[in-house]
């Protein structure tokens, strides 16, 4: 974090890594995966510039040409940006450079940060192993700090209320629609009963009648939800909404489609539609047996 780039007045966090191992770590964590061979090189002060992985902000500032970076021990190395990634495991923030540590001086390349990945990682065991030599920080713990934030909990409550209100309006709309059509359906069942249709067959008929529009509504809702997420995802970064700081150690949290979130509402629409139709069929059959189908029952 003491490196100075370009004219020496711009501080840029610099990470010297083992390219192969670090590329594997970036791929497993999903934070800026890249090809480790693209960072291998032994240039810098003598020979060719050292390939570097940079953030978009640093790449825009320095371009693809070689420039000098002075490290914390006072030595300088010439680097050239070869890869651009928005995130990297070793450094959080909008500015960073990652190079092959073999191209740095012995003092600058000394290990100062150990990055581990695994499931699960025992924070207590890691702290006991580190002792007083260093501090232990887990991404899972950092994520947990933001789980119960006021903004997130408030958004969850708003979402829950919206879902409950939408479900209530959907059930009310179905009930009103079926009640409006109840007299015609009861009369139709009465006529069919006089021709030998049983009560069970009448209930099945009403349920099957409600299925086509319910299936179309469920499929249309799932398709609309999927398309909405896909269209909004490129321009929405949830970390800027959920976190107070511009950058966070947990990386970018973008919108993504969740199969369960799309499937459960669709299934709920089918269940509610069929359930309401079944209740109406039962009630229509019960009423019909006492009133309109009295002549048919007497036969």
Secondary structure, 3 states (H helix, E strand, C coil): CCCEECCCCEECCEEEECHHHHHHHHHHHCCCCCCHHHHCCCCCCCCCCEEEEECHHHHHHHCCCCEEEECCCCCEEEEEEEEECCCCCCCCCCCCEEEEHHHCCCCCCCCCCCCCCCCCCCHHHHHHHHCCCCCCCCHHHHHHHCCCCHHHHHHHHHHHHHHHHHHHHHHHHHHHHHHHHHHHHHHHHHHHHHCCCCHHHHHHHHHHHHHHHHHHHHHHHHHHHHHHHHHHHCCCEHHHHHCCCCCCCCCCCECCCCHHHHHHHHHHHHHHHHHHHHHHHHHHHHHHHHCCCHHHHHC
